[in-house]
Every structure is written in structure tokens, then in C-alpha cells.
Amino acid sequence: MADQQVKQEVLDLFERDVIEPAEDFNDPGQEWRRLFSELYGTFFLVLVAAGGGMMGQAFPDTISRAAAVVAPGLMVAAIILFMGRISGAHLNPAVSFAFALRRDFPWRRVPGYIVVQLIGATLACLFLQQVVDVSAVYGSNYPADGYSNGSAFWMEAVLTFGLLSVILGTASGAQNVGTIGALAVGSYIALAGLWGSPISGASMNPARTFGPDLIGGDFTAYWVYVAGPLLGATVAVGAAFLLRGSGGGRIGSTAAQGDLETEVADPDKP
């Protein structure tokens, strides 16, 4: 009798943690929440990432380079913790691309995620430019003086390779919607910025650079910040395959898709 009770408890846990989240993710009625979540999270990420440069221009000698590159890492960690279970907290077209390439996320959902990420980034820069009264170009990423677009491209590719390796790795075991994943991803973004930002700005995110480039009207080197992260993401997926095989398993899919449970069950429904 005791064994049967244990088996039933395990079955209940399986249905709650595996079957219900999968059904929830496939429910088109919930998609607007996931898209809003991505817009919302990307807005705050870019608010901090682009805001560091713009606030530094408005108030000289108040924000150091170290502070400007650490702040986005802290923000990403916070965002993963507060809304990662809703959309997976991609916040980055390269992340959505990598999850889909690893088959943890359906390709048909990728365009919607990318569009709202770009919108969130744009709204953040509109807000900053109006409030701070400084051009959004000061919040964007450009190759450093004396360095070519090619050098910045390779830096972005390598930095993004590392970022996606951390994300895909934690999404296979510790789950990037949890505390460990949030700390790992946020820490990596801060560390990558501390040493890699002088050459390329350490964007690692096409949406993060798109917002200030669009509002500032300067797409001079934008290709670097699209091609570099996409190449890095592709290599990271290949490395993840060599380390763990194809896909991130149930945990990887849950991390990529989110685990939204917002609707209260109706006891009268069959």
C-alpha cells in the first residue's frame, strides 16, 4: 500500500512538472504573456545597458566602465529570477536562435520573440533619450578607435560563444530559470564586459545594440553585433552537442520555453 502511494505521488509530480507545463506552452492563449514578458525584460536590460553610457555622457565622471558593464549582468540575473518561468527570459535574439537550433524551442516562435525583443530595446532607448536628453548613440556599441570591424566581430563572436555555453549548460542541468542559472548568466555577462568591452562593447545581443542604433540613427557597424553573436551562438550549440548530445532534455526545454502557471484551475471543468 505504501509503495502504491509513493508511485502515485511520483506520477502526480510528473504530470504537474512535465505534462502540464508542456500543455501550457502549447496553449496559444498564453502566448501574449510570453511575448509581453520578453518585451518587458528586454526593456529593462537595455535600460541599464544603454543607460550606463548615456548617463555617463550626461554626468561625466559618475559612472565607471566597470559599473557600466556589471550593471547589465546584475539586471539579467534579476530578470531571470522574476520572469524566467514565464518566457524563458531569452532577452536576446541570439539566445532564441540557439535554443531553437538545439531543438529546445520551436522555430515558429522565434520571430515573435525577436520582434518583441527589438521593440523592448527601442522603447528603452526612446525613454532614455527623452529623459536623459542625450543621444542614444552614447548607449550603443561600436568598435574601439584603432580597431577594425573585423576585430570587433571576432570579439563579439567569442564572447557570445561563452555566454551561450553558460546558458545552454545551465539549461541542461541547473535550469536557467533558477537561482544557479541566474547567477551564472549574470556573472558571465559582467565578467565578459569587464575584459571584452574596450574593443567591441561586449554587446553579445543584437537587440541590445539595435535599440540605441535605431533611436540614434547610426547603424554604421551594426552588422558586427548581429553576425558576431549569431556565429558565437551557433558554435555554442555545436559545443553543447559535443558535451551532452542533442537537445537539453526536459529541463532544457522547460528553461527555454518557461513554465507558466498563472491560470487558476476551474474545479467545475472536467
C-alpha positions as CSV (number, residue, x, y, z in Angstrom):
1,M,0.0,0.0,0.0
2,A,2.8,2.4,0.9
3,D,4.6,1.6,-2.4
4,Q,1.5,2.3,-4.4
5,Q,1.1,5.7,-2.6
6,V,4.7,6.6,-3.4
7,K,4.1,5.6,-7.1
8,Q,1.0,7.8,-7.2
9,E,2.9,10.8,-5.7
10,V,5.7,10.4,-8.3
11,L,3.1,10.2,-11.1
12,D,1.4,13.3,-9.8
13,L,4.7,15.2,-9.7
14,F,5.5,14.1,-13.2
15,E,2.1,15.3,-14.5
16,R,2.5,18.6,-12.8
17,D,6.1,19.3,-13.7
18,V,6.3,17.7,-17.2
19,I,2.9,17.3,-18.8
20,E,1.1,20.4,-17.6
21,P,4.0,22.9,-18.5
22,A,4.2,21.4,-22.0
23,E,0.4,21.7,-22.5
24,D,0.6,25.3,-21.1
25,F,3.4,26.2,-23.5
26,N,1.4,24.9,-26.4
27,D,-1.7,26.9,-25.4
28,P,-1.9,29.8,-27.8
29,G,-3.9,31.7,-25.3
30,Q,-0.8,32.2,-23.2
31,E,1.5,33.4,-26.0
32,W,0.8,37.0,-25.3
33,R,2.1,36.7,-21.8
34,R,5.3,35.2,-23.0
35,L,5.8,37.9,-25.7
36,F,5.0,40.7,-23.1
37,S,7.5,39.1,-20.8
38,E,10.2,39.2,-23.4
39,L,9.4,42.8,-24.2
40,Y,9.3,43.8,-20.5
41,G,12.6,42.0,-19.7
42,T,14.5,43.3,-22.7
43,F,13.2,46.9,-21.9
44,F,14.9,46.8,-18.5
45,L,18.0,45.1,-19.7
46,V,18.6,47.8,-22.4
47,L,17.5,50.5,-20.0
48,V,20.5,49.6,-17.9
49,A,22.9,48.5,-20.6
50,A,22.4,51.6,-22.8
51,G,21.7,53.8,-19.9
52,G,25.2,53.4,-18.5
53,G,26.8,55.1,-21.5
54,M,24.1,57.7,-21.8
55,M,24.1,58.6,-18.1
56,G,27.9,58.7,-18.2
57,Q,27.7,61.2,-21.1
58,A,25.2,63.4,-19.2
59,F,27.0,63.2,-15.9
60,P,30.8,62.9,-16.6
61,D,33.0,61.0,-14.1
62,T,30.0,59.5,-12.3
63,I,29.7,56.0,-13.9
64,S,32.9,54.0,-14.4
65,R,33.3,51.5,-17.2
66,A,33.3,48.7,-14.6
67,A,30.0,49.8,-13.3
68,A,28.5,50.2,-16.7
69,V,29.3,46.6,-17.7
70,V,28.5,45.0,-14.4
71,A,25.0,46.6,-14.2
72,P,23.6,44.6,-17.2
73,G,24.8,41.4,-15.6
74,L,23.0,42.1,-12.4
75,M,19.9,43.2,-14.3
76,V,19.8,40.0,-16.3
77,A,20.1,37.9,-13.1
78,A,17.2,39.8,-11.6
79,I,15.1,39.4,-14.7
80,I,15.7,35.6,-15.0
81,L,14.6,35.3,-11.4
82,F,11.4,37.4,-11.7
83,M,10.1,36.3,-15.1
84,G,12.2,33.4,-16.4
85,R,9.5,30.9,-15.7
86,I,7.1,32.8,-18.0
87,S,9.0,33.1,-21.2
88,G,12.4,31.5,-20.5
89,A,13.9,35.1,-20.2
90,H,15.7,35.0,-23.6
91,L,16.1,38.8,-23.8
92,N,18.4,38.3,-26.8
93,P,17.7,37.1,-30.4
94,A,20.9,35.0,-30.2
95,V,19.5,33.1,-27.3
96,S,16.2,32.4,-29.0
97,F,18.2,31.3,-32.1
98,A,20.4,29.0,-30.1
99,F,17.5,27.4,-28.2
100,A,15.7,26.7,-31.4
101,L,18.8,25.4,-33.1
102,R,19.2,22.9,-30.2
103,R,15.5,22.0,-30.6
104,D,14.6,23.1,-27.1
105,F,12.4,25.9,-28.6
106,P,10.1,25.8,-31.7
107,W,11.3,27.8,-34.7
108,R,7.8,29.1,-35.3
109,R,8.0,31.1,-32.0
110,V,11.4,32.6,-32.8
111,P,10.2,35.5,-35.0
112,G,7.7,36.7,-32.4
113,Y,10.3,36.6,-29.6
114,I,12.8,38.6,-31.7
115,V,10.3,41.2,-32.7
116,V,9.3,42.0,-29.2
117,Q,12.9,42.0,-28.0
118,L,13.7,44.6,-30.6
119,I,10.6,46.6,-29.6
120,G,11.6,46.5,-25.9
121,A,15.1,47.6,-26.7
122,T,13.8,50.5,-28.8
123,L,11.3,51.7,-26.2
124,A,14.1,51.7,-23.6
125,C,16.3,53.9,-25.7
126,L,13.3,56.2,-26.6
127,F,12.7,56.6,-22.8
128,L,16.4,57.3,-22.1
129,Q,16.9,59.8,-24.9
130,Q,13.8,61.8,-23.8
131,V,14.6,61.7,-20.0
132,V,18.4,61.9,-20.0
133,D,18.4,64.3,-23.0
134,V,21.5,62.7,-24.6
135,S,21.7,61.0,-28.0
136,A,21.1,57.2,-27.9
137,V,24.4,56.7,-29.8
138,Y,26.2,57.1,-26.5
139,G,24.4,54.0,-25.3
140,S,25.2,51.8,-28.3
141,N,28.2,49.6,-29.1
142,Y,30.9,50.4,-31.7
143,P,34.4,49.0,-32.4
144,A,37.0,50.9,-30.5
145,D,39.1,53.5,-32.2
146,G,42.1,51.9,-33.9
147,Y,40.3,48.5,-34.1
148,S,38.6,47.2,-37.2
149,N,35.0,45.9,-37.6
150,G,36.6,42.5,-38.1
151,S,38.3,42.6,-34.7
152,A,35.1,43.7,-33.0
153,F,33.2,40.9,-34.9
154,W,35.5,38.2,-33.6
155,M,35.4,39.6,-30.1
156,E,31.6,39.5,-30.2
157,A,31.6,36.0,-31.6
158,V,33.9,34.7,-28.9
159,L,32.1,36.5,-26.0
160,T,28.7,35.2,-27.2
161,F,30.1,31.7,-27.6
162,G,30.9,31.8,-23.9
163,L,27.6,33.4,-22.9
164,L,25.5,30.8,-24.8
165,S,27.7,28.0,-23.4
166,V,26.8,29.1,-19.9
167,I,23.1,29.5,-20.8
168,L,22.8,26.2,-22.6
169,G,24.8,24.4,-19.9
170,T,22.7,25.7,-17.0
171,A,19.6,25.0,-19.1
172,S,20.6,21.3,-19.3
173,G,21.1,20.7,-15.6
174,A,20.6,23.6,-13.2
175,Q,17.9,25.2,-15.3
176,N,18.4,28.9,-16.3
177,V,15.1,29.8,-14.7
178,G,16.5,29.1,-11.3
179,T,18.9,30.7,-8.9
180,I,22.1,28.9,-10.2
181,G,21.4,29.8,-13.8
182,A,20.6,33.4,-13.0
183,L,23.8,33.8,-11.0
184,A,25.9,32.0,-13.7
185,V,24.5,34.0,-16.7
186,G,24.6,37.4,-14.8
187,S,28.1,36.8,-13.6
188,Y,29.3,35.8,-17.1
189,I,27.8,39.0,-18.7
190,A,29.6,41.1,-16.0
191,L,32.9,39.3,-16.4
192,A,32.8,39.4,-20.2
193,G,32.1,43.1,-20.1
194,L,35.0,43.8,-17.7
195,W,37.6,42.4,-20.1
196,G,36.0,42.4,-23.5
197,S,34.1,45.7,-23.6
198,P,37.0,48.0,-24.6
199,I,37.2,46.5,-28.1
200,S,33.6,45.8,-29.0
201,G,31.4,47.0,-26.1
202,A,30.6,43.4,-25.2
203,S,27.1,43.5,-26.5
204,M,26.6,39.8,-27.2
205,N,23.0,40.8,-28.1
206,P,21.6,42.1,-31.4
207,A,18.6,43.6,-29.7
208,R,20.7,45.5,-27.1
209,T,22.6,47.3,-29.9
210,F,19.6,47.6,-32.2
211,G,17.7,49.9,-29.8
212,P,20.3,52.7,-29.5
213,D,21.3,52.4,-33.2
214,L,17.7,52.9,-34.3
215,I,16.9,55.8,-32.0
216,G,20.4,57.3,-32.5
217,G,20.2,56.8,-36.3
218,D,23.6,55.2,-36.6
219,F,23.9,51.6,-38.0
220,T,27.5,52.1,-39.0
221,A,28.8,48.8,-37.6
222,Y,25.5,47.1,-36.7
223,W,26.4,44.0,-38.8
224,V,29.1,43.2,-36.3
225,Y,26.6,43.0,-33.5
226,V,24.3,40.6,-35.5
227,A,26.8,38.4,-37.3
228,G,29.2,38.0,-34.3
229,P,26.5,36.9,-31.7
230,L,24.8,34.6,-34.2
231,L,28.2,32.9,-35.1
232,G,29.0,32.6,-31.4
233,A,25.6,31.1,-30.7
234,T,26.0,28.5,-33.5
235,V,29.4,27.4,-32.2
236,A,28.0,27.2,-28.7
237,V,25.2,24.8,-29.8
238,G,27.8,22.7,-31.5
239,A,29.9,22.6,-28.4
240,A,26.8,21.7,-26.3
241,F,26.2,18.8,-28.6
242,L,29.7,17.5,-28.1
243,L,29.4,17.8,-24.3
244,R,25.9,16.5,-23.8
245,G,24.4,15.2,-27.1
246,S,21.4,16.7,-28.9
247,G,19.0,18.9,-27.0
248,G,18.9,19.9,-23.4
249,G,16.3,17.3,-22.4
250,R,13.2,18.1,-20.4
251,I,15.0,20.6,-18.2
252,G,16.5,22.4,-21.3
253,S,13.1,22.6,-22.9
254,T,11.4,23.9,-19.8
255,A,14.2,26.5,-19.4
256,A,13.9,27.6,-23.0
257,Q,10.1,27.7,-23.0
258,G,9.3,28.8,-19.5
259,D,6.9,27.1,-17.1
260,L,3.9,29.4,-16.9
261,E,1.3,28.5,-14.4
262,T,-0.9,31.6,-14.0
263,E,-4.4,30.4,-14.5
264,V,-6.3,29.0,-11.5
265,A,-7.9,25.7,-12.4
266,D,-11.7,25.7,-12.6
267,P,-12.9,22.9,-10.3
268,D,-16.1,22.6,-12.4
269,K,-14.3,21.8,-15.6
270,P,-13.9,18.1,-16.4
